[in-house]
Amino acid sequence: MENRIKELRAAHHLTQDELADRLDVSRQTIISLEKGRYNPSIMLAYKISRVFHCTIEEVFLFEEEETNE
C-alpha cells in the first residue's frame, strides 16, 4: 500500500525522529512505513492521520486488487 507519509512529514517540517516520538514508535518504523515495507495497524494509521490533520484516505493510497473471474 502506497502512502504519503514522507511527503506529509516534510510539509509539516518534522524529522523522522520527531514523527516517531509523536506516534510513540521507533524511527525504524517510520522508515519502514515511508518505504512501503510495513502496513500500520488501524490505530497507528489513525494516529498518523491525526498528526497530519487529514483523513486516513489522504495518507494511505489504497488500491483494490483486481480479481480475474
CHARMM-style PDB file with segment names, atoms N, HN, CA, C and O in Angstrom:
ATOM      1  N   MET     1       0.852  -1.172   0.000  1.00  0.00      PROA
ATOM      2  CA  MET     1       0.000   0.000   0.000  1.00  0.00      PROA
ATOM      3  C   MET     1       0.899   1.236   0.000  1.00  0.00      PROA
ATOM      4  O   MET     1       1.793   1.377   0.834  1.00  0.00      PROA
ATOM      5  N   GLU     2       0.640   2.110  -0.940  1.00  0.00      PROA
ATOM      6  HN  GLU     2      -0.087   1.995  -1.617  1.00  0.00      PROA
ATOM      7  CA  GLU     2       1.406   3.352  -1.003  1.00  0.00      PROA
ATOM      8  C   GLU     2       0.903   4.326   0.049  1.00  0.00      PROA
ATOM      9  O   GLU     2      -0.238   4.243   0.504  1.00  0.00      PROA
ATOM     10  N   ASN     3       1.791   5.265   0.432  1.00  0.00      PROA
ATOM     11  HN  ASN     3       2.718   5.333   0.063  1.00  0.00      PROA
ATOM     12  CA  ASN     3       1.375   6.281   1.386  1.00  0.00      PROA
ATOM     13  C   ASN     3       2.105   7.591   1.108  1.00  0.00      PROA
ATOM     14  O   ASN     3       3.061   7.640   0.335  1.00  0.00      PROA
ATOM     15  N   ARG     4       1.634   8.640   1.753  1.00  0.00      PROA
ATOM     16  HN  ARG     4       0.857   8.601   2.381  1.00  0.00      PROA
ATOM     17  CA  ARG     4       2.197   9.981   1.579  1.00  0.00      PROA
ATOM     18  C   ARG     4       2.903  10.451   2.852  1.00  0.00      PROA
ATOM     19  O   ARG     4       3.051  11.656   3.060  1.00  0.00      PROA
ATOM     20  N   ILE     5       3.336   9.534   3.696  1.00  0.00      PROA
ATOM     21  HN  ILE     5       3.215   8.556   3.527  1.00  0.00      PROA
ATOM     22  CA  ILE     5       3.912   9.912   4.987  1.00  0.00      PROA
ATOM     23  C   ILE     5       5.141  10.795   4.817  1.00  0.00      PROA
ATOM     24  O   ILE     5       5.252  11.829   5.475  1.00  0.00      PROA
ATOM     25  N   LYS     6       6.056  10.408   3.953  1.00  0.00      PROA
ATOM     26  HN  LYS     6       5.965   9.568   3.418  1.00  0.00      PROA
ATOM     27  CA  LYS     6       7.277  11.200   3.764  1.00  0.00      PROA
ATOM     28  C   LYS     6       6.939  12.612   3.280  1.00  0.00      PROA
ATOM     29  O   LYS     6       7.488  13.596   3.776  1.00  0.00      PROA
ATOM     30  N   GLU     7       6.043  12.696   2.319  1.00  0.00      PROA
ATOM     31  HN  GLU     7       5.597  11.897   1.915  1.00  0.00      PROA
ATOM     32  CA  GLU     7       5.612  13.994   1.778  1.00  0.00      PROA
ATOM     33  C   GLU     7       4.950  14.851   2.859  1.00  0.00      PROA
ATOM     34  O   GLU     7       5.262  16.034   2.995  1.00  0.00      PROA
ATOM     35  N   LEU     8       4.047  14.257   3.617  1.00  0.00      PROA
ATOM     36  HN  LEU     8       3.794  13.296   3.506  1.00  0.00      PROA
ATOM     37  CA  LEU     8       3.347  14.998   4.669  1.00  0.00      PROA
ATOM     38  C   LEU     8       4.286  15.387   5.806  1.00  0.00      PROA
ATOM     39  O   LEU     8       4.170  16.474   6.373  1.00  0.00      PROA
ATOM     40  N   ARG     9       5.208  14.499   6.131  1.00  0.00      PROA
ATOM     41  HN  ARG     9       5.302  13.616   5.671  1.00  0.00      PROA
ATOM     42  CA  ARG     9       6.177  14.795   7.187  1.00  0.00      PROA
ATOM     43  C   ARG     9       7.029  16.002   6.797  1.00  0.00      PROA
ATOM     44  O   ARG     9       7.279  16.880   7.622  1.00  0.00      PROA
ATOM     45  N   ALA    10       7.472  16.045   5.549  1.00  0.00      PROA
ATOM     46  HN  ALA    10       7.269  15.331   4.878  1.00  0.00      PROA
ATOM     47  CA  ALA    10       8.266  17.174   5.061  1.00  0.00      PROA
ATOM     48  C   ALA    10       7.445  18.465   5.070  1.00  0.00      PROA
ATOM     49  O   ALA    10       7.950  19.523   5.445  1.00  0.00      PROA
ATOM     50  N   ALA    11       6.194  18.375   4.661  1.00  0.00      PROA
ATOM     51  HN  ALA    11       5.784  17.516   4.357  1.00  0.00      PROA
ATOM     52  CA  ALA    11       5.322  19.556   4.634  1.00  0.00      PROA
ATOM     53  C   ALA    11       5.077  20.115   6.034  1.00  0.00      PROA
ATOM     54  O   ALA    11       4.846  21.312   6.200  1.00  0.00      PROA
ATOM     55  N   HSD    12       5.129  19.238   7.040  1.00  0.00      PROA
ATOM     56  HN  HSD    12       5.316  18.265   6.905  1.00  0.00      PROA
ATOM     57  CA  HSD    12       4.930  19.668   8.427  1.00  0.00      PROA
ATOM     58  C   HSD    12       6.257  19.924   9.148  1.00  0.00      PROA
ATOM     59  O   HSD    12       6.286  20.142  10.360  1.00  0.00      PROA
ATOM     60  N   HSD    13       7.346  19.894   8.388  1.00  0.00      PROA
ATOM     61  HN  HSD    13       7.322  19.717   7.404  1.00  0.00      PROA
ATOM     62  CA  HSD    13       8.690  20.179   8.921  1.00  0.00      PROA
ATOM     63  C   HSD    13       9.036  19.291  10.113  1.00  0.00      PROA
ATOM     64  O   HSD    13       9.534  19.766  11.133  1.00  0.00      PROA
ATOM     65  N   LEU    14       8.764  18.001   9.967  1.00  0.00      PROA
ATOM     66  HN  LEU    14       8.359  17.616   9.138  1.00  0.00      PROA
ATOM     67  CA  LEU    14       9.069  17.039  11.021  1.00  0.00      PROA
ATOM     68  C   LEU    14      10.181  16.104  10.559  1.00  0.00      PROA
ATOM     69  O   LEU    14      10.209  15.684   9.402  1.00  0.00      PROA
ATOM     70  N   THR    15      11.088  15.785  11.460  1.00  0.00      PROA
ATOM     71  HN  THR    15      11.065  16.126  12.400  1.00  0.00      PROA
ATOM     72  CA  THR    15      12.082  14.759  11.167  1.00  0.00      PROA
ATOM     73  C   THR    15      11.448  13.395  11.424  1.00  0.00      PROA
ATOM     74  O   THR    15      10.371  13.301  12.014  1.00  0.00      PROA
ATOM     75  N   GLN    16      12.116  12.357  10.984  1.00  0.00      PROA
ATOM     76  HN  GLN    16      12.990  12.433  10.505  1.00  0.00      PROA
ATOM     77  CA  GLN    16      11.621  11.009  11.265  1.00  0.00      PROA
ATOM     78  C   GLN    16      11.568  10.772  12.774  1.00  0.00      PROA
ATOM     79  O   GLN    16      10.624  10.165  13.278  1.00  0.00      PROA
ATOM     80  N   ASP    17      12.583  11.253  13.491  1.00  0.00      PROA
ATOM     81  HN  ASP    17      13.351  11.747  13.081  1.00  0.00      PROA
ATOM     82  CA  ASP    17      12.605  11.104  14.952  1.00  0.00      PROA
ATOM     83  C   ASP    17      11.435  11.822  15.610  1.00  0.00      PROA
ATOM     84  O   ASP    17      10.801  11.280  16.515  1.00  0.00      PROA
ATOM     85  N   GLU    18      11.148  13.039  15.159  1.00  0.00      PROA
ATOM     86  HN  GLU    18      11.663  13.480  14.424  1.00  0.00      PROA
ATOM     87  CA  GLU    18      10.045  13.805  15.748  1.00  0.00      PROA
ATOM     88  C   GLU    18       8.700  13.119  15.506  1.00  0.00      PROA
ATOM     89  O   GLU    18       7.863  13.045  16.406  1.00  0.00      PROA
ATOM     90  N   LEU    19       8.502  12.622  14.293  1.00  0.00      PROA
ATOM     91  HN  LEU    19       9.182  12.681  13.562  1.00  0.00      PROA
ATOM     92  CA  LEU    19       7.251  11.921  13.994  1.00  0.00      PROA
ATOM     93  C   LEU    19       7.155  10.641  14.821  1.00  0.00      PROA
ATOM     94  O   LEU    19       6.093  10.320  15.354  1.00  0.00      PROA
ATOM     95  N   ALA    20       8.252   9.920  14.924  1.00  0.00      PROA
ATOM     96  HN  ALA    20       9.114  10.180  14.491  1.00  0.00      PROA
ATOM     97  CA  ALA    20       8.266   8.693  15.725  1.00  0.00      PROA
ATOM     98  C   ALA    20       7.895   8.991  17.174  1.00  0.00      PROA
ATOM     99  O   ALA    20       7.123   8.250  17.782  1.00  0.00      PROA
ATOM    100  N   ASP    21       8.440  10.068  17.727  1.00  0.00      PROA
ATOM    101  HN  ASP    21       9.067  10.670  17.233  1.00  0.00      PROA
ATOM    102  CA  ASP    21       8.117  10.453  19.110  1.00  0.00      PROA
ATOM    103  C   ASP    21       6.636  10.763  19.261  1.00  0.00      PROA
ATOM    104  O   ASP    21       6.011  10.347  20.237  1.00  0.00      PROA
ATOM    105  N   ARG    22       6.071  11.485  18.310  1.00  0.00      PROA
ATOM    106  HN  ARG    22       6.579  11.824  17.518  1.00  0.00      PROA
ATOM    107  CA  ARG    22       4.646  11.838  18.387  1.00  0.00      PROA
ATOM    108  C   ARG    22       3.737  10.616  18.301  1.00  0.00      PROA
ATOM    109  O   ARG    22       2.638  10.600  18.854  1.00  0.00      PROA
ATOM    110  N   LEU    23       4.216   9.598  17.598  1.00  0.00      PROA
ATOM    111  HN  LEU    23       5.109   9.610  17.148  1.00  0.00      PROA
ATOM    112  CA  LEU    23       3.405   8.395  17.401  1.00  0.00      PROA
ATOM    113  C   LEU    23       3.751   7.283  18.388  1.00  0.00      PROA
ATOM    114  O   LEU    23       3.097   6.241  18.418  1.00  0.00      PROA
ATOM    115  N   ASP    24       4.784   7.517  19.193  1.00  0.00      PROA
ATOM    116  HN  ASP    24       5.315   8.363  19.168  1.00  0.00      PROA
ATOM    117  CA  ASP    24       5.250   6.519  20.163  1.00  0.00      PROA
ATOM    118  C   ASP    24       5.675   5.223  19.472  1.00  0.00      PROA
ATOM    119  O   ASP    24       5.327   4.123  19.901  1.00  0.00      PROA
ATOM    120  N   VAL    25       6.447   5.391  18.379  1.00  0.00      PROA
ATOM    121  HN  VAL    25       6.729   6.285  18.031  1.00  0.00      PROA
ATOM    122  CA  VAL    25       7.030   4.261  17.658  1.00  0.00      PROA
ATOM    123  C   VAL    25       8.511   4.559  17.440  1.00  0.00      PROA
ATOM    124  O   VAL    25       8.980   5.652  17.758  1.00  0.00      PROA
ATOM    125  N   SER    26       9.237   3.604  16.905  1.00  0.00      PROA
ATOM    126  HN  SER    26       8.857   2.716  16.647  1.00  0.00      PROA
ATOM    127  CA  SER    26      10.659   3.813  16.637  1.00  0.00      PROA
ATOM    128  C   SER    26      10.858   4.548  15.310  1.00  0.00      PROA
ATOM    129  O   SER    26       9.971   4.575  14.456  1.00  0.00      PROA
ATOM    130  N   ARG    27      12.035   5.138  15.162  1.00  0.00      PROA
ATOM    131  HN  ARG    27      12.755   5.116  15.856  1.00  0.00      PROA
ATOM    132  CA  ARG    27      12.385   5.775  13.895  1.00  0.00      PROA
ATOM    133  C   ARG    27      12.395   4.722  12.788  1.00  0.00      PROA
ATOM    134  O   ARG    27      12.017   5.011  11.652  1.00  0.00      PROA
ATOM    135  N   GLN    28      12.825   3.507  13.114  1.00  0.00      PROA
ATOM    136  HN  GLN    28      13.132   3.272  14.036  1.00  0.00      PROA
ATOM    137  CA  GLN    28      12.853   2.427  12.129  1.00  0.00      PROA
ATOM    138  C   GLN    28      11.451   2.132  11.590  1.00  0.00      PROA
ATOM    139  O   GLN    28      11.292   1.805  10.414  1.00  0.00      PROA
ATOM    140  N   THR    29      10.442   2.247  12.445  1.00  0.00      PROA
ATOM    141  HN  THR    29      10.571   2.512  13.400  1.00  0.00      PROA
ATOM    142  CA  THR    29       9.058   2.050  11.995  1.00  0.00      PROA
ATOM    143  C   THR    29       8.682   3.114  10.974  1.00  0.00      PROA
ATOM    144  O   THR    29       8.046   2.812   9.965  1.00  0.00      PROA
ATOM    145  N   ILE    30       9.073   4.360  11.231  1.00  0.00      PROA
ATOM    146  HN  ILE    30       9.590   4.606  12.051  1.00  0.00      PROA
ATOM    147  CA  ILE    30       8.788   5.450  10.285  1.00  0.00      PROA
ATOM    148  C   ILE    30       9.483   5.186   8.959  1.00  0.00      PROA
ATOM    149  O   ILE    30       8.888   5.358   7.896  1.00  0.00      PROA
ATOM    150  N   ILE    31      10.745   4.766   9.021  1.00  0.00      PROA
ATOM    151  HN  ILE    31      11.229   4.626   9.885  1.00  0.00      PROA
ATOM    152  CA  ILE    31      11.489   4.455   7.797  1.00  0.00      PROA
ATOM    153  C   ILE    31      10.769   3.359   7.009  1.00  0.00      PROA
ATOM    154  O   ILE    31      10.585   3.483   5.798  1.00  0.00      PROA
ATOM    155  N   SER    32      10.366   2.300   7.687  1.00  0.00      PROA
ATOM    156  HN  SER    32      10.516   2.199   8.670  1.00  0.00      PROA
ATOM    157  CA  SER    32       9.674   1.188   7.025  1.00  0.00      PROA
ATOM    158  C   SER    32       8.338   1.619   6.435  1.00  0.00      PROA
ATOM    159  O   SER    32       7.970   1.189   5.341  1.00  0.00      PROA
ATOM    160  N   LEU    33       7.614   2.464   7.155  1.00  0.00      PROA
ATOM    161  HN  LEU    33       7.912   2.814   8.043  1.00  0.00      PROA
ATOM    162  CA  LEU    33       6.347   2.988   6.637  1.00  0.00      PROA
ATOM    163  C   LEU    33       6.581   3.806   5.373  1.00  0.00      PROA
ATOM    164  O   LEU    33       5.894   3.617   4.369  1.00  0.00      PROA
ATOM    165  N   GLU    34       7.556   4.717   5.426  1.00  0.00      PROA
ATOM    166  HN  GLU    34       8.114   4.870   6.241  1.00  0.00      PROA
ATOM    167  CA  GLU    34       7.823   5.591   4.283  1.00  0.00      PROA
ATOM    168  C   GLU    34       8.258   4.809   3.050  1.00  0.00      PROA
ATOM    169  O   GLU    34       7.967   5.212   1.924  1.00  0.00      PROA
ATOM    170  N   LYS    35       8.952   3.699   3.256  1.00  0.00      PROA
ATOM    171  HN  LYS    35       9.189   3.372   4.170  1.00  0.00      PROA
ATOM    172  CA  LYS    35       9.422   2.889   2.131  1.00  0.00      PROA
ATOM    173  C   LYS    35       8.391   1.855   1.686  1.00  0.00      PROA
ATOM    174  O   LYS    35       8.632   1.096   0.747  1.00  0.00      PROA
ATOM    175  N   GLY    36       7.243   1.828   2.361  1.00  0.00      PROA
ATOM    176  HN  GLY    36       7.046   2.444   3.123  1.00  0.00      PROA
ATOM    177  CA  GLY    36       6.186   0.904   1.982  1.00  0.00      PROA
ATOM    178  C   GLY    36       6.445  -0.534   2.384  1.00  0.00      PROA
ATOM    179  O   GLY    36       5.816  -1.447   1.850  1.00  0.00      PROA
ATOM    180  N   ARG    37       7.362  -0.751   3.318  1.00  0.00      PROA
ATOM    181  HN  ARG    37       7.873  -0.009   3.752  1.00  0.00      PROA
ATOM    182  CA  ARG    37       7.696  -2.108   3.762  1.00  0.00      PROA
ATOM    183  C   ARG    37       6.828  -2.579   4.917  1.00  0.00      PROA
ATOM    184  O   ARG    37       6.881  -3.747   5.302  1.00  0.00      PROA
ATOM    185  N   TYR    38       6.037  -1.682   5.465  1.00  0.00      PROA
ATOM    186  HN  TYR    38       5.995  -0.733   5.153  1.00  0.00      PROA
ATOM    187  CA  TYR    38       5.252  -2.007   6.661  1.00  0.00      PROA
ATOM    188  C   TYR    38       3.884  -1.358   6.552  1.00  0.00      PROA
ATOM    189  O   TYR    38       3.777  -0.162   6.282  1.00  0.00      PROA
ATOM    190  N   ASN    39       2.846  -2.142   6.760  1.00  0.00      PROA
ATOM    191  HN  ASN    39       2.933  -3.113   6.980  1.00  0.00      PROA
ATOM    192  CA  ASN    39       1.485  -1.610   6.797  1.00  0.00      PROA
ATOM    193  C   ASN    39       1.091  -1.435   8.253  1.00  0.00      PROA
ATOM    194  O   ASN    39       1.151  -2.388   9.029  1.00  0.00      PROA
ATOM    195  N   PRO    40       0.691  -0.235   8.630  1.00  0.00      PROA
ATOM    196  CA  PRO    40       0.396   0.027  10.040  1.00  0.00      PROA
ATOM    197  C   PRO    40      -0.925  -0.592  10.491  1.00  0.00      PROA
ATOM    198  O   PRO    40      -1.790  -0.928   9.682  1.00  0.00      PROA
ATOM    199  N   SER    41      -1.046  -0.727  11.794  1.00  0.00      PROA
ATOM    200  HN  SER    41      -0.344  -0.454  12.451  1.00  0.00      PROA
ATOM    201  CA  SER    41      -2.328  -1.131  12.373  1.00  0.00      PROA
ATOM    202  C   SER    41      -3.328  -0.006  12.140  1.00  0.00      PROA
ATOM    203  O   SER    41      -2.949   1.113  11.794  1.00  0.00      PROA
ATOM    204  N   ILE    42      -4.585  -0.305  12.330  1.00  0.00      PROA
ATOM    205  HN  ILE    42      -4.894  -1.213  12.612  1.00  0.00      PROA
ATOM    206  CA  ILE    42      -5.626   0.726  12.197  1.00  0.00      PROA
ATOM    207  C   ILE    42      -5.363   1.860  13.184  1.00  0.00      PROA
ATOM    208  O   ILE    42      -5.506   3.033  12.838  1.00  0.00      PROA
ATOM    209  N   MET    43      -4.980   1.512  14.409  1.00  0.00      PROA
ATOM    210  HN  MET    43      -4.864   0.559  14.690  1.00  0.00      PROA
ATOM    211  CA  MET    43      -4.724   2.530  15.431  1.00  0.00      PROA
ATOM    212  C   MET    43      -3.565   3.437  15.024  1.00  0.00      PROA
ATOM    213  O   MET    43      -3.655   4.656  15.174  1.00  0.00      PROA
ATOM    214  N   LEU    44      -2.479   2.861  14.513  1.00  0.00      PROA
ATOM    215  HN  LEU    44      -2.406   1.871  14.391  1.00  0.00      PROA
ATOM    216  CA  LEU    44      -1.341   3.677  14.093  1.00  0.00      PROA
ATOM    217  C   LEU    44      -1.717   4.539  12.890  1.00  0.00      PROA
ATOM    218  O   LEU    44      -1.327   5.704  12.825  1.00  0.00      PROA
ATOM    219  N   ALA    45      -2.458   3.993  11.947  1.00  0.00      PROA
ATOM    220  HN  ALA    45      -2.775   3.046  11.999  1.00  0.00      PROA
ATOM    221  CA  ALA    45      -2.901   4.777  10.787  1.00  0.00      PROA
ATOM    222  C   ALA    45      -3.743   5.966  11.243  1.00  0.00      PROA
ATOM    223  O   ALA    45      -3.617   7.068  10.708  1.00  0.00      PROA
ATOM    224  N   TYR    46      -4.593   5.738  12.223  1.00  0.00      PROA
ATOM    225  HN  TYR    46      -4.696   4.843  12.658  1.00  0.00      PROA
ATOM    226  CA  TYR    46      -5.427   6.810  12.773  1.00  0.00      PROA
ATOM    227  C   TYR    46      -4.555   7.884  13.422  1.00  0.00      PROA
ATOM    228  O   TYR    46      -4.778   9.076  13.208  1.00  0.00      PROA
ATOM    229  N   LYS    47      -3.566   7.470  14.211  1.00  0.00      PROA
ATOM    230  HN  LYS    47      -3.385   6.502  14.384  1.00  0.00      PROA
ATOM    231  CA  LYS    47      -2.667   8.431  14.866  1.00  0.00      PROA
ATOM    232  C   LYS    47      -1.895   9.250  13.834  1.00  0.00      PROA
ATOM    233  O   LYS    47      -1.724  10.458  13.995  1.00  0.00      PROA
ATOM    234  N   ILE    48      -1.432   8.589  12.777  1.00  0.00      PROA
ATOM    235  HN  ILE    48      -1.571   7.607  12.646  1.00  0.00      PROA
ATOM    236  CA  ILE    48      -0.695   9.286  11.720  1.00  0.00      PROA
ATOM    237  C   ILE    48      -1.583  10.337  11.074  1.00  0.00      PROA
ATOM    238  O   ILE    48      -1.152  11.471  10.867  1.00  0.00      PROA
ATOM    239  N   SER    49      -2.808   9.975  10.757  1.00  0.00      PROA
ATOM    240  HN  SER    49      -3.158   9.053  10.925  1.00  0.00      PROA
ATOM    241  CA  SER    49      -3.717  10.934  10.122  1.00  0.00      PROA
ATOM    242  C   SER    49      -4.005  12.114  11.043  1.00  0.00      PROA
ATOM    243  O   SER    49      -4.147  13.241  10.569  1.00  0.00      PROA
ATOM    244  N   ARG    50      -4.091  11.881  12.332  1.00  0.00      PROA
ATOM    245  HN  ARG    50      -3.975  10.966  12.717  1.00  0.00      PROA
ATOM    246  CA  ARG    50      -4.334  12.978  13.281  1.00  0.00      PROA
ATOM    247  C   ARG    50      -3.145  13.928  13.363  1.00  0.00      PROA
ATOM    248  O   ARG    50      -3.329  15.142  13.449  1.00  0.00      PROA
ATOM    249  N   VAL    51      -1.927  13.388  13.339  1.00  0.00      PROA
ATOM    250  HN  VAL    51      -1.778  12.402  13.270  1.00  0.00      PROA
ATOM    251  CA  VAL    51      -0.730  14.239  13.370  1.00  0.00      PROA
ATOM    252  C   VAL    51      -0.735  15.188  12.178  1.00  0.00      PROA
ATOM    253  O   VAL    51      -0.369  16.357  12.306  1.00  0.00      PROA
ATOM    254  N   PHE    52      -1.148  14.687  11.024  1.00  0.00      PROA
ATOM    255  HN  PHE    52      -1.446  13.738  10.920  1.00  0.00      PROA
ATOM    256  CA  PHE    52      -1.129  15.488   9.801  1.00  0.00      PROA
ATOM    257  C   PHE    52      -2.452  16.210   9.528  1.00  0.00      PROA
ATOM    258  O   PHE    52      -2.591  16.865   8.496  1.00  0.00      PROA
ATOM    259  N   HSD    53      -3.415  16.100  10.433  1.00  0.00      PROA
ATOM    260  HN  HSD    53      -3.301  15.568  11.272  1.00  0.00      PROA
ATOM    261  CA  HSD    53      -4.708  16.786  10.305  1.00  0.00      PROA
ATOM    262  C   HSD    53      -5.404  16.453   8.985  1.00  0.00      PROA
ATOM    263  O   HSD    53      -5.883  17.338   8.276  1.00  0.00      PROA
ATOM    264  N   CYS    54      -5.448  15.164   8.675  1.00  0.00      PROA
ATOM    265  HN  CYS    54      -5.059  14.445   9.251  1.00  0.00      PROA
ATOM    266  CA  CYS    54      -6.138  14.738   7.463  1.00  0.00      PROA
ATOM    267  C   CYS    54      -6.764  13.367   7.700  1.00  0.00      PROA
ATOM    268  O   CYS    54      -6.626  12.788   8.778  1.00  0.00      PROA
ATOM    269  N   THR    55      -7.441  12.863   6.697  1.00  0.00      PROA
ATOM    270  HN  THR    55      -7.552  13.333   5.821  1.00  0.00      PROA
ATOM    271  CA  THR    55      -8.084  11.559   6.834  1.00  0.00      PROA
ATOM    272  C   THR    55      -7.080  10.444   6.541  1.00  0.00      PROA
ATOM    273  O   THR    55      -6.031  10.675   5.940  1.00  0.00      PROA
ATOM    274  N   ILE    56      -7.419   9.248   6.973  1.00  0.00      PROA
ATOM    275  HN  ILE    56      -8.271   9.061   7.462  1.00  0.00      PROA
ATOM    276  CA  ILE    56      -6.575   8.090   6.678  1.00  0.00      PROA
ATOM    277  C   ILE    56      -6.442   7.920   5.164  1.00  0.00      PROA
ATOM    278  O   ILE    56      -5.371   7.578   4.664  1.00  0.00      PROA
ATOM    279  N   GLU    57      -7.532   8.158   4.444  1.00  0.00      PROA
ATOM    280  HN  GLU    57      -8.402   8.435   4.851  1.00  0.00      PROA
ATOM    281  CA  GLU    57      -7.516   8.006   2.985  1.00  0.00      PROA
ATOM    282  C   GLU    57      -6.587   9.005   2.306  1.00  0.00      PROA
ATOM    283  O   GLU    57      -6.084   8.740   1.214  1.00  0.00      PROA
ATOM    284  N   GLU    58      -6.358  10.147   2.941  1.00  0.00      PROA
ATOM    285  HN  GLU    58      -6.767  10.362   3.827  1.00  0.00      PROA
ATOM    286  CA  GLU    58      -5.436  11.138   2.380  1.00  0.00      PROA
ATOM    287  C   GLU    58      -3.977  10.761   2.628  1.00  0.00      PROA
ATOM    288  O   GLU    58      -3.086  11.237   1.925  1.00  0.00      PROA
ATOM    289  N   VAL    59      -3.732   9.921   3.610  1.00  0.00      PROA
ATOM    290  HN  VAL    59      -4.456   9.534   4.182  1.00  0.00      PROA
ATOM    291  CA  VAL    59      -2.370   9.475   3.924  1.00  0.00      PROA
ATOM    292  C   VAL    59      -2.035   8.189   3.172  1.00  0.00      PROA
ATOM    293  O   VAL    59      -0.959   8.063   2.588  1.00  0.00      PROA
ATOM    294  N   PHE    60      -2.964   7.243   3.191  1.00  0.00      PROA
ATOM    295  HN  PHE    60      -3.838   7.345   3.665  1.00  0.00      PROA
ATOM    296  CA  PHE    60      -2.724   5.923   2.613  1.00  0.00      PROA
ATOM    297  C   PHE    60      -3.519   5.755   1.328  1.00  0.00      PROA
ATOM    298  O   PHE    60      -4.736   5.945   1.309  1.00  0.00      PROA
ATOM    299  N   LEU    61      -2.825   5.399   0.257  1.00  0.00      PROA
ATOM    300  HN  LEU    61      -1.837   5.245   0.272  1.00  0.00      PROA
ATOM    301  CA  LEU    61      -3.426   5.276  -1.065  1.00  0.00      PROA
ATOM    302  C   LEU    61      -3.707   3.803  -1.324  1.00  0.00      PROA
ATOM    303  O   LEU    61      -2.827   3.051  -1.742  1.00  0.00      PROA
ATOM    304  N   PHE    62      -4.930   3.410  -1.072  1.00  0.00      PROA
ATOM    305  HN  PHE    62      -5.646   4.020  -0.732  1.00  0.00      PROA
ATOM    306  CA  PHE    62      -5.325   2.010  -1.184  1.00  0.00      PROA
ATOM    307  C   PHE    62      -5.952   1.741  -2.532  1.00  0.00      PROA
ATOM    308  O   PHE    62      -6.896   2.416  -2.942  1.00  0.00      PROA
ATOM    309  N   GLU    63      -5.410   0.740  -3.221  1.00  0.00      PROA
ATOM    310  HN  GLU    63      -4.643   0.192  -2.888  1.00  0.00      PROA
ATOM    311  CA  GLU    63      -5.986   0.313  -4.494  1.00  0.00      PROA
ATOM    312  C   GLU    63      -6.413  -1.133  -4.348  1.00  0.00      PROA
ATOM    313  O   GLU    63      -5.621  -1.985  -3.945  1.00  0.00      PROA
ATOM    314  N   GLU    64      -7.655  -1.407  -4.674  1.00  0.00      PROA
ATOM    315  HN  GLU    64      -8.298  -0.715  -5.002  1.00  0.00      PROA
ATOM    316  CA  GLU    64      -8.147  -2.777  -4.594  1.00  0.00      PROA
ATOM    317  C   GLU    64      -7.509  -3.618  -5.686  1.00  0.00      PROA
ATOM    318  O   GLU    64      -7.311  -3.162  -6.813  1.00  0.00      PROA
ATOM    319  N   GLU    65      -7.192  -4.856  -5.328  1.00  0.00      PROA
ATOM    320  HN  GLU    65      -7.353  -5.227  -4.414  1.00  0.00      PROA
ATOM    321  CA  GLU    65      -6.630  -5.773  -6.310  1.00  0.00      PROA
ATOM    322  C   GLU    65      -7.733  -6.231  -7.250  1.00  0.00      PROA
ATOM    323  O   GLU    65      -8.867  -6.473  -6.835  1.00  0.00      PROA
ATOM    324  N   GLU    66      -7.381  -6.343  -8.518  1.00  0.00      PROA
ATOM    325  HN  GLU    66      -6.460  -6.147  -8.855  1.00  0.00      PROA
ATOM    326  CA  GLU    66      -8.348  -6.836  -9.493  1.00  0.00      PROA
ATOM    327  C   GLU    66      -8.434  -8.344  -9.371  1.00  0.00      PROA
ATOM    328  O   GLU    66      -7.424  -9.023  -9.187  1.00  0.00      PROA
ATOM    329  N   THR    67      -9.636  -8.858  -9.474  1.00  0.00      PROA
ATOM    330  HN  THR    67     -10.457  -8.307  -9.623  1.00  0.00      PROA
ATOM    331  CA  THR    67      -9.808 -10.310  -9.455  1.00  0.00      PROA
ATOM    332  C   THR    67     -10.177 -10.776 -10.846  1.00  0.00      PROA
ATOM    333  O   THR    67     -10.969 -10.134 -11.536  1.00  0.00      PROA
ATOM    334  N   ASN    68      -9.612 -11.874 -11.250  1.00  0.00      PROA
ATOM    335  HN  ASN    68      -8.968 -12.395 -10.690  1.00  0.00      PROA
ATOM    336  CA  ASN    68      -9.908 -12.441 -12.572  1.00  0.00      PROA
ATOM    337  C   ASN    68     -11.000 -13.484 -12.420  1.00  0.00      PROA
ATOM    338  O   ASN    68     -10.737 -14.608 -11.994  1.00  0.00      PROA
ATOM    339  N   GLU    69     -12.199 -13.123 -12.761  1.00  0.00      PROA
ATOM    340  HN  GLU    69     -12.413 -12.209 -13.107  1.00  0.00      PROA
ATOM    341  CA  GLU    69     -13.327 -14.059 -12.663  1.00  0.00      PROA
ATOM    342  C   GLU    69     -13.900 -14.329 -14.022  1.00  0.00      PROA
ATOM    343  OT1 GLU    69     -14.857 -15.093 -14.148  1.00  0.00      PROA
TER     344      GLU     69
END
